Amino acid sequence: MVKKNMDETTKGFMKHNGGLSLKRVDNLNYEFNVEVKDYHLNSGKFAHGGFLATIADTGMGTAAHQIAENKRCVTINLDIKYIGPAQKGDTLLGKVKILKKTKSLVFINCEIINQKDLIVTASGTWKIL
C-alpha cells in the first residue's frame, strides 16, 4: 500500500531528529529550515554528517514527492559534500532545486547554509513509483 501523503519532514525517523520545515518557493524551488540541537552533534561538537545527510535527503525527497504529484518517491542516488561545520544553535537553511523531472525520475540539487557559510552541497536522483 502506498501512502498518498509522503511528507516525512516531521514523521518517522525525522520526528526523532526534531523534524524540519519545508516550504515551496515556486514550481522548481523549495526551502527548509532546521535548528542544530545538542542531539545533532558529534563528539567534536559539530553537527553530525549523518544528520546533515538526513536533512538533505528528507528535504529533497519531499520536494520530489511534491513535484511528482504526490506519488511516492524513493532515493536511488545521493551525493553529499561537506563544506563547513554547523554548530549548536545554528539555523540551517536548505535550498532545494528541481533540475529535471521525467516520467520516472526526479533530479535535484540542494545547498545547506547557516547564517553566513555554505555547510553542505547535495545532489540526488529519486525514482517515482
SEKE-338079 format. One record per residue (C-alpha): residue in one letter; chain; x, y, z; residue number from 1. Coordinates in Angstrom, 3 decimals, padded with zeros to 6 digits. Layout:
! SEKE-338079
<pt type="a" mol="A" east="X" north="Y" up="Z" seq="NUM"/>
...
//
This chain:
! SEKE-338079
<pt type="m" mol="A" east="000.000" north="000.000" up="000.000" seq="1"/>
<pt type="v" mol="A" east="001.371" north="003.423" up="-000.976" seq="2"/>
<pt type="k" mol="A" east="000.768" north="006.406" up="001.312" seq="3"/>
<pt type="k" mol="A" east="-000.838" north="009.310" up="-000.503" seq="4"/>
<pt type="n" mol="A" east="000.904" north="011.991" up="001.567" seq="5"/>
<pt type="m" mol="A" east="004.612" north="011.286" up="001.709" seq="6"/>
<pt type="d" mol="A" east="005.656" north="014.414" up="003.618" seq="7"/>
<pt type="e" mol="A" east="008.052" north="012.880" up="006.113" seq="8"/>
<pt type="t" mol="A" east="009.531" north="016.145" up="007.397" seq="9"/>
<pt type="t" mol="A" east="008.040" north="015.600" up="010.888" seq="10"/>
<pt type="k" mol="A" east="007.233" north="011.865" up="010.903" seq="11"/>
<pt type="g" mol="A" east="009.052" north="008.587" up="011.445" seq="12"/>
<pt type="f" mol="A" east="012.836" north="008.885" up="011.543" seq="13"/>
<pt type="m" mol="A" east="012.737" north="012.687" up="011.086" seq="14"/>
<pt type="k" mol="A" east="010.494" north="013.019" up="014.153" seq="15"/>
<pt type="h" mol="A" east="013.432" north="011.727" up="016.218" seq="16"/>
<pt type="n" mol="A" east="015.724" north="014.297" up="014.582" seq="17"/>
<pt type="g" mol="A" east="013.486" north="017.229" up="015.502" seq="18"/>
<pt type="g" mol="A" east="011.748" north="017.495" up="012.127" seq="19"/>
<pt type="l" mol="A" east="012.254" north="020.182" up="009.544" seq="20"/>
<pt type="s" mol="A" east="010.039" north="022.796" up="007.972" seq="21"/>
<pt type="l" mol="A" east="009.737" north="022.617" up="004.154" seq="22"/>
<pt type="k" mol="A" east="008.082" north="025.277" up="002.002" seq="23"/>
<pt type="r" mol="A" east="007.553" north="025.627" up="-001.718" seq="24"/>
<pt type="v" mol="A" east="009.101" north="028.774" up="-003.187" seq="25"/>
<pt type="d" mol="A" east="007.938" north="028.165" up="-006.778" seq="26"/>
<pt type="n" mol="A" east="007.481" north="025.236" up="-009.194" seq="27"/>
<pt type="l" mol="A" east="011.161" north="024.229" up="-009.088" seq="28"/>
<pt type="n" mol="A" east="012.446" north="025.604" up="-005.784" seq="29"/>
<pt type="y" mol="A" east="011.838" north="024.639" up="-002.168" seq="30"/>
<pt type="e" mol="A" east="013.387" north="025.661" up="001.143" seq="31"/>
<pt type="f" mol="A" east="013.640" north="024.020" up="004.531" seq="32"/>
<pt type="n" mol="A" east="014.778" north="025.143" up="007.965" seq="33"/>
<pt type="v" mol="A" east="016.112" north="023.250" up="010.945" seq="34"/>
<pt type="e" mol="A" east="017.909" north="024.316" up="014.097" seq="35"/>
<pt type="v" mol="A" east="021.001" north="022.377" up="015.202" seq="36"/>
<pt type="k" mol="A" east="020.365" north="020.963" up="018.706" seq="37"/>
<pt type="d" mol="A" east="022.558" north="019.098" up="021.214" seq="38"/>
<pt type="y" mol="A" east="021.420" north="015.698" up="019.941" seq="39"/>
<pt type="h" mol="A" east="022.545" north="016.560" up="016.372" seq="40"/>
<pt type="l" mol="A" east="026.182" north="016.995" up="017.444" seq="41"/>
<pt type="n" mol="A" east="029.075" north="014.602" up="017.051" seq="42"/>
<pt type="s" mol="A" east="031.863" north="014.221" up="019.641" seq="43"/>
<pt type="g" mol="A" east="033.638" north="017.247" up="018.130" seq="44"/>
<pt type="k" mol="A" east="030.588" north="019.406" up="018.988" seq="45"/>
<pt type="f" mol="A" east="029.662" north="019.956" up="015.327" seq="46"/>
<pt type="a" mol="A" east="026.520" north="018.774" up="013.510" seq="47"/>
<pt type="h" mol="A" east="026.943" north="015.086" up="012.688" seq="48"/>
<pt type="g" mol="A" east="027.400" north="014.308" up="008.983" seq="49"/>
<pt type="g" mol="A" east="024.629" north="011.734" up="009.161" seq="50"/>
<pt type="f" mol="A" east="022.234" north="014.379" up="010.424" seq="51"/>
<pt type="l" mol="A" east="023.214" north="016.736" up="007.593" seq="52"/>
<pt type="a" mol="A" east="022.753" north="013.947" up="005.025" seq="53"/>
<pt type="t" mol="A" east="019.375" north="013.102" up="006.565" seq="54"/>
<pt type="i" mol="A" east="018.018" north="016.637" up="006.302" seq="55"/>
<pt type="a" mol="A" east="019.283" north="016.976" up="002.720" seq="56"/>
<pt type="d" mol="A" east="017.691" north="013.634" up="001.773" seq="57"/>
<pt type="t" mol="A" east="014.418" north="014.479" up="003.518" seq="58"/>
<pt type="g" mol="A" east="014.159" north="017.974" up="002.040" seq="59"/>
<pt type="m" mol="A" east="014.962" north="016.830" up="-001.483" seq="60"/>
<pt type="g" mol="A" east="012.813" north="013.705" up="-001.203" seq="61"/>
<pt type="t" mol="A" east="009.789" north="015.678" up="-000.035" seq="62"/>
<pt type="a" mol="A" east="010.280" north="018.132" up="-002.910" seq="63"/>
<pt type="a" mol="A" east="010.481" north="015.161" up="-005.327" seq="64"/>
<pt type="h" mol="A" east="007.219" north="013.814" up="-003.929" seq="65"/>
<pt type="q" mol="A" east="005.504" north="017.175" up="-004.406" seq="66"/>
<pt type="i" mol="A" east="006.762" north="017.719" up="-007.976" seq="67"/>
<pt type="a" mol="A" east="005.710" north="014.124" up="-008.804" seq="68"/>
<pt type="e" mol="A" east="002.099" north="015.000" up="-007.982" seq="69"/>
<pt type="n" mol="A" east="002.199" north="013.243" up="-004.585" seq="70"/>
<pt type="k" mol="A" east="003.425" north="009.916" up="-005.960" seq="71"/>
<pt type="r" mol="A" east="005.805" north="008.008" up="-003.693" seq="72"/>
<pt type="c" mol="A" east="009.446" north="008.717" up="-004.492" seq="73"/>
<pt type="v" mol="A" east="012.494" north="006.858" up="-003.201" seq="74"/>
<pt type="t" mol="A" east="016.127" north="007.925" up="-003.194" seq="75"/>
<pt type="i" mol="A" east="018.226" north="005.958" up="-005.673" seq="76"/>
<pt type="n" mol="A" east="021.321" north="008.176" up="-005.528" seq="77"/>
<pt type="l" mol="A" east="022.548" north="010.751" up="-003.014" seq="78"/>
<pt type="d" mol="A" east="025.851" north="012.638" up="-003.260" seq="79"/>
<pt type="i" mol="A" east="026.920" north="014.779" up="-000.287" seq="80"/>
<pt type="k" mol="A" east="029.820" north="017.199" up="000.004" seq="81"/>
<pt type="y" mol="A" east="030.606" north="018.536" up="003.475" seq="82"/>
<pt type="i" mol="A" east="031.984" north="022.057" up="003.026" seq="83"/>
<pt type="g" mol="A" east="031.940" north="023.569" up="006.513" seq="84"/>
<pt type="p" mol="A" east="030.827" north="022.880" up="010.088" seq="85"/>
<pt type="a" mol="A" east="027.457" north="023.645" up="011.640" seq="86"/>
<pt type="q" mol="A" east="027.239" north="024.242" up="015.365" seq="87"/>
<pt type="k" mol="A" east="024.629" north="024.036" up="018.099" seq="88"/>
<pt type="g" mol="A" east="022.169" north="026.900" up="017.737" seq="89"/>
<pt type="d" mol="A" east="022.774" north="027.381" up="014.005" seq="90"/>
<pt type="t" mol="A" east="019.620" north="027.718" up="011.948" seq="91"/>
<pt type="l" mol="A" east="020.266" north="025.805" up="008.740" seq="92"/>
<pt type="l" mol="A" east="018.547" north="026.837" up="005.524" seq="93"/>
<pt type="g" mol="A" east="018.269" north="024.244" up="002.780" seq="94"/>
<pt type="k" mol="A" east="017.730" north="025.499" up="-000.755" seq="95"/>
<pt type="v" mol="A" east="016.352" north="022.725" up="-002.953" seq="96"/>
<pt type="k" mol="A" east="016.183" north="022.998" up="-006.745" seq="97"/>
<pt type="i" mol="A" east="014.428" north="020.545" up="-009.047" seq="98"/>
<pt type="l" mol="A" east="016.741" north="020.138" up="-012.056" seq="99"/>
<pt type="k" mol="A" east="014.586" north="017.816" up="-014.143" seq="100"/>
<pt type="k" mol="A" east="011.556" north="015.556" up="-013.831" seq="101"/>
<pt type="t" mol="A" east="010.907" north="012.696" up="-016.239" seq="102"/>
<pt type="k" mol="A" east="008.106" north="010.108" up="-016.152" seq="103"/>
<pt type="s" mol="A" east="010.032" north="008.013" up="-013.656" seq="104"/>
<pt type="l" mol="A" east="012.888" north="010.110" up="-012.201" seq="105"/>
<pt type="v" mol="A" east="013.485" north="013.439" up="-010.451" seq="106"/>
<pt type="f" mol="A" east="016.949" north="015.058" up="-010.397" seq="107"/>
<pt type="i" mol="A" east="017.583" north="017.510" up="-007.556" seq="108"/>
<pt type="n" mol="A" east="020.314" north="019.759" up="-006.094" seq="109"/>
<pt type="c" mol="A" east="020.476" north="021.201" up="-002.587" seq="110"/>
<pt type="e" mol="A" east="022.649" north="023.670" up="-000.704" seq="111"/>
<pt type="i" mol="A" east="022.536" north="023.953" up="003.078" seq="112"/>
<pt type="i" mol="A" east="023.808" north="027.163" up="004.645" seq="113"/>
<pt type="n" mol="A" east="023.922" north="028.600" up="008.155" seq="114"/>
<pt type="q" mol="A" east="023.720" north="032.304" up="008.891" seq="115"/>
<pt type="k" mol="A" east="026.922" north="033.025" up="006.920" seq="116"/>
<pt type="d" mol="A" east="028.562" north="029.926" up="005.416" seq="117"/>
<pt type="l" mol="A" east="027.924" north="027.090" up="002.994" seq="118"/>
<pt type="i" mol="A" east="027.740" north="023.872" up="005.049" seq="119"/>
<pt type="v" mol="A" east="026.706" north="021.125" up="002.582" seq="120"/>
<pt type="t" mol="A" east="026.015" north="020.645" up="-001.100" seq="121"/>
<pt type="a" mol="A" east="023.996" north="017.633" up="-002.167" seq="122"/>
<pt type="s" mol="A" east="022.526" north="016.185" up="-005.313" seq="123"/>
<pt type="g" mol="A" east="020.467" north="013.126" up="-005.949" seq="124"/>
<pt type="t" mol="A" east="018.051" north="011.159" up="-008.047" seq="125"/>
<pt type="w" mol="A" east="014.615" north="009.988" up="-006.920" seq="126"/>
<pt type="k" mol="A" east="012.600" north="007.189" up="-008.519" seq="127"/>
<pt type="i" mol="A" east="008.891" north="007.891" up="-008.896" seq="128"/>
<pt type="l" mol="A" east="006.982" north="004.728" up="-008.008" seq="129"/>
//
